[in-house]
């Protein structure tokens, strides 16, 4: 019924259990479960939002890293450490 990968097995297991409980309570409703991980639709607007979100994240990251290296060098200068 399901492959050994947990990504596919859990939705199938939930489908079997939920439909079994529904049958026990004499219900005519049924569950259908899909195991797709992500929405596969092609949307240029979604791609634009993702691009600008990642771009903003990288800008913040790039702005925060140089002071980290500078503070390390200033601390080395204060304690007068040298590399031999």
Secondary structure, DSSP 8 states (H G I E B T S, - for coil): ---SSHHHHHHHHHHHHHHHHHHHTT----------SS-----HHHHHHHHHHHHHHHHHHHHHHHHHHHHHHHHHHHTT----
